[in-house]
Amino acid sequence: MSEPQPDPAAADDLAPARRRSPLLDLEGAVEADRPDHGVAAHYGELTVEQRRLEKGEGFVDLSHRDVLTVTGPDRLTWLHSLTTQHLERLEPGLATEGLVLTPQGRIEHAFEGVDDGTTFWAHTEPGAGAGLVTFLDRMRFMTRVEVADVTATHAVVGLHAAEQDGGGARWAIEPRDTVASWPQRYGRPAGTWAWEALRIASGTPRFGVDTDDRTIPNEVGLLERAVHLDKGCYRGQETVARVHNLGRPPRRLVLLHLDGSPDRLPAPGSAVERSDEPGKAVGVLGSRALHHELGPIGLALVKRSVPVDAALVVDGVAAGQEPVVDPEVGLHVRPRSGP
């Protein structure tokens, strides 16, 4: 089976005009397609790059991602009030993830960030930064904060666990004019195919690829990771709390183990069907990749009612499922009173 070609249509509405990384000039570099165009999919070593990255060696060029900053004395309390994450007492250097939800609790923006004591640095999907900056800027009112899109001057480098600090960051934000020197600082680069394969294997969803405009955090395993369950009110909180405490998520994220016999991978966006009910869609495939140990894998959102042991078919390819989100998650929780 050949390595997967990223789907040009995936997250197409987020993809910006191509920003070409200087690391594409390295020997063996092959450029990724949208939404990851502008950086290398691989440098000619494919699964070797996965193994090396998993061992904590090297880095991934993520300079195509959007970067923004929030400055001002009120930045953390202000972000705390607008997002799903508890940020008002965020310690400097501690990496975090957060979401902005619609009033109905659907994911509208997603970001990873860190505060350095004076500035909150965040990054998001390629092309998604402008929308997030616009939203935040409109919510400033009389608050002492400033929001800026700094993608033109700063870039994201992806790191492995061995490079993480105590806050668990798998990335760093560097001046964009240093990208060409990253191999001297971080070691041999791996491509986005390696990064994506390891992400998918961990069951971590990607905004705009493994989510759609109806996705709520409960469906994709983001509670406690990007959603703090014991903080004050924020937009969309009622939906998140209701599903967490009393209900069941309408859909659930699963890790698909795809049949490796066909010489292809299913296309992102393909319908997921039960093998015993052909032609009846029960979900949709998001991202997929070839993992160096697990083989072909993918992430899909399926209806909660699909049995966890049901055999599935995606674009004619048989698939077994490994639950990422428990379909009965709401039944294991009882509302708590008090702080």
C-alpha positions in Angstrom: 0.0 0.0 0.0 1.3 3.4 -0.9 1.4 6.3 1.6 -1.8 8.3 1.8 -2.2 11.5 -0.2 -3.8 14.2 1.9 -7.2 15.1 0.5 -7.1 18.4 -1.3 -10.7 19.2 -0.3 -10.2 18.5 3.4 -10.6 21.7 5.4 -10.5 23.6 2.1 -12.3 26.5 3.6 -9.6 26.9 6.2 -6.6 26.6 3.9 -4.8 29.9 3.2 -2.8 31.0 0.2 0.3 28.8 0.0 3.1 29.9 2.4 6.2 28.0 1.2 8.6 26.7 3.9 12.3 27.0 3.2 12.6 23.4 4.4 11.0 22.2 1.2 14.4 22.9 -0.4 15.9 20.0 1.7 16.9 16.9 -0.2 13.9 14.4 -0.6 11.3 16.9 0.6 7.8 16.4 -1.0 5.2 19.0 -0.4 2.0 18.1 1.3 -1.4 18.9 -0.3 -4.1 21.2 1.2 -4.7 21.9 4.0 -1.0 21.2 4.8 0.5 22.7 1.6 3.5 24.8 2.1 5.4 22.3 4.3 6.8 18.8 3.6 4.6 15.7 3.7 7.8 13.7 4.0 11.5 13.8 3.2 11.7 10.5 1.4 11.9 8.2 4.4 8.2 7.8 5.2 7.7 5.3 8.1 11.3 5.8 9.2 10.3 9.4 10.0 7.5 8.1 12.2 9.8 5.8 14.1 12.3 8.6 14.6 9.7 11.1 15.8 8.2 8.6 18.1 11.6 8.1 19.7 11.8 11.8 20.4 14.3 12.5 17.6 13.9 15.5 15.3 10.9 17.8 14.7 8.1 18.5 12.3 7.7 21.7 10.2 4.3 23.1 11.1 5.1 26.6 9.9 1.9 26.6 7.8 -0.2 26.9 10.9 -1.6 30.3 12.0 -0.2 32.1 15.1 -1.8 34.8 17.2 -1.0 36.7 20.4 -3.1 38.2 23.2 -1.4 40.8 25.3 -2.5 43.1 28.1 -3.1 42.8 31.9 -6.6 41.3 31.5 -5.7 38.7 28.8 -6.0 35.5 31.0 -9.2 36.4 32.8 -10.7 37.6 29.5 -9.8 34.4 27.6 -11.1 32.4 30.6 -14.5 34.0 30.2 -14.7 33.4 26.5 -13.3 29.9 26.1 -13.9 26.4 27.4 -10.6 26.3 29.3 -9.6 27.5 32.8 -7.1 30.2 32.0 -7.3 32.9 34.7 -4.5 31.4 36.8 -2.6 29.7 34.0 1.1 29.4 35.0 3.7 30.8 32.6 5.1 28.1 30.3 2.2 25.6 30.9 0.8 24.5 27.5 -3.0 24.3 27.2 -5.8 23.7 24.7 -9.1 25.5 24.4 -12.2 25.9 22.3 -14.7 28.7 21.4 -18.2 27.3 21.1 -21.3 28.5 19.5 -24.3 29.2 21.8 -25.5 25.7 20.9 -22.2 24.2 22.1 -20.7 23.4 18.7 -17.0 23.9 18.2 -16.4 27.1 16.3 -12.7 27.6 17.0 -9.9 25.5 18.4 -6.4 26.5 19.6 -3.3 25.4 21.5 -1.5 28.0 23.6 0.9 29.0 26.3 1.4 32.2 28.3 4.9 33.5 28.9 4.0 36.0 31.6 3.3 38.9 29.4 1.8 37.4 26.2 -0.5 34.5 25.5 0.7 32.7 22.3 -1.7 30.5 20.4 -1.8 28.6 17.2 -4.6 27.1 15.1 -5.3 25.4 11.8 -4.0 27.0 8.6 -6.4 29.7 7.5 -8.4 29.6 10.8 -6.4 32.3 12.6 -8.1 35.3 10.9 -11.5 34.1 12.0 -10.4 33.5 15.6 -8.7 36.9 15.8 -11.8 38.6 14.4 -14.0 36.9 17.0 -11.7 37.8 19.9 -11.2 41.4 18.7 -15.0 41.9 18.7 -15.3 40.7 22.2 -12.7 43.1 23.8 -15.2 45.8 24.8 -13.5 47.8 27.6 -11.1 45.0 28.5 -7.4 45.8 28.6 -6.3 43.3 25.9 -4.9 43.4 22.4 -5.2 40.6 19.8 -2.9 40.2 16.8 -2.4 37.7 14.0 1.4 37.2 14.0 1.6 34.4 11.4 3.7 36.6 9.1 6.4 36.8 11.8 6.2 33.6 13.8 5.9 29.9 13.0 5.1 26.6 14.8 7.5 23.7 15.2 6.2 20.3 16.1 8.1 18.4 18.8 7.8 14.9 20.3 7.3 13.9 23.9 11.0 13.7 24.5 11.2 17.4 23.7 8.2 18.4 25.9 8.6 20.6 28.9 6.7 20.1 32.2 3.6 21.6 30.6 3.4 18.8 28.0 3.8 21.1 24.9 4.3 19.2 21.7 5.3 22.3 19.9 7.1 25.7 20.2 6.6 29.0 18.5 9.7 30.5 16.9 10.4 33.6 14.8 9.6 32.7 11.2 12.9 33.9 9.9 14.6 31.0 11.9 12.7 28.1 10.1 15.6 27.4 7.8 17.9 26.8 10.9 15.6 24.4 12.7 17.5 21.3 11.5 20.6 22.7 13.3 18.6 23.3 16.5 16.1 20.4 16.6 17.7 17.6 14.4 16.4 15.8 11.4 12.9 16.8 10.2 9.9 14.5 9.8 7.0 15.3 7.6 3.4 16.0 8.3 2.5 12.4 7.3 4.5 11.1 10.3 2.9 13.7 12.6 -0.6 12.9 11.4 -0.1 9.1 11.7 1.0 9.5 15.4 -1.9 11.9 16.1 -4.5 9.6 14.6 -3.1 6.6 16.5 -3.5 8.6 19.8 -7.2 9.3 19.0 -6.6 13.0 18.9 -9.1 14.8 16.6 -8.0 17.6 14.2 -10.3 20.7 14.0 -11.9 21.0 10.6 -10.8 17.5 9.5 -12.2 15.2 12.1 -14.9 17.7 13.1 -17.7 19.4 11.3 -20.0 22.4 12.0 -22.2 20.2 14.3 -19.5 18.7 16.5 -19.7 19.2 20.2 -16.7 18.6 22.4 -18.3 15.6 24.1 -18.4 13.7 20.8 -14.6 13.9 20.1 -13.0 13.3 23.5 -12.1 16.9 24.3 -13.6 17.0 27.8 -11.0 17.8 30.4 -8.4 18.1 27.7 -9.7 21.3 26.1 -12.8 21.8 28.2 -12.5 22.5 31.9 -15.6 21.0 33.6 -15.5 23.0 36.8 -15.1 26.6 35.6 -17.6 29.3 35.3 -20.0 30.2 32.5 -18.9 30.4 28.9 -20.8 30.3 25.6 -22.1 26.9 24.8 -21.5 25.5 28.4 -25.1 24.5 28.9 -24.9 21.9 26.0 -21.6 20.5 27.2 -22.8 20.2 30.8 -26.1 18.7 29.9 -24.6 16.0 27.7 -21.8 15.3 30.2 -24.1 15.0 33.2 -27.3 13.7 31.9 -27.3 12.7 28.3 -25.3 10.8 25.8 -23.4 12.4 22.9 -25.2 12.1 19.6 -22.1 10.8 17.9 -18.8 9.3 19.1 -15.2 9.4 17.8 -13.7 6.0 16.9 -10.2 4.9 15.8 -10.6 2.7 12.7 -8.3 -0.1 11.9 -8.6 -0.4 8.2 -8.1 -3.5 6.1 -4.6 -3.3 4.6 -5.4 -5.6 1.7 -6.6 -2.9 -0.8 -3.8 -0.8 -2.3 -5.5 2.4 -1.3 -6.9 4.3 1.7 -10.5 5.5 1.8 -10.9 9.2 1.0 -11.6 11.6 3.9 -15.3 12.4 4.0 -16.2 8.9 2.9 -19.4 7.4 4.4 -18.9 4.8 7.2 -21.4 1.9 6.9 -22.1 -1.2 9.0 -21.0 -4.3 7.1 -24.4 -5.9 7.8 -26.3 -2.9 6.5 -24.6 -1.9 3.2 -25.7 1.5 1.8 -26.8 2.9 5.1 -24.4 5.5 6.4 -23.7 5.6 10.1 -20.8 8.0 10.2 -18.1 9.8 8.2 -14.4 9.3 7.9 -12.1 12.2 8.9 -8.4 11.8 8.7 -6.5 8.6 7.8 -2.9 7.5 7.6 -0.5 4.6 7.4 1.0 3.9 10.8 4.4 2.2 11.0 3.0 -0.4 13.4 -0.8 -0.3 13.3 -1.0 -0.1 9.5 -3.8 1.8 7.9 -5.8 3.7 10.4 -8.3 6.6 10.6 -10.6 8.6 12.8 -14.4 8.7 12.2 -17.5 10.1 13.8 -20.2 7.5 14.0 -23.7 7.5 15.5 -23.7 6.7 19.2 -26.2 3.8 18.5 -23.6 1.9 16.5 -22.5 -1.1 18.6 -18.8 -0.9 19.6 -18.2 -4.3 18.2 -19.9 -3.7 14.9 -17.9 -4.4 11.7 -17.7 -1.3 9.5 -17.0 -0.6 5.9 -15.5 2.7 4.6 -15.4 3.4 0.8 -15.4 -0.4 0.2 -12.6 -1.0 2.8 -13.4 -3.2 5.8 -12.7 -1.6 9.2 -12.7 -2.6 12.8 -13.4 0.1 15.4 -11.7 1.1 18.7 -13.8 3.5 20.7 -12.2 6.9 21.6 -15.4 8.2 23.2 -17.6 5.9 25.3 -21.1 5.8 23.8 -22.5 5.6 27.4 -20.3 8.4 28.7 -23.3 10.3 30.2 -24.4 7.4 32.2 -21.2 7.2 34.3 -21.5 10.8 35.6 -23.7 12.3 38.3 -24.1 16.0 38.7 -22.1 17.4 41.6 -23.3 20.1 44.0 -21.0 22.7 45.5 -17.6 23.9 44.4 
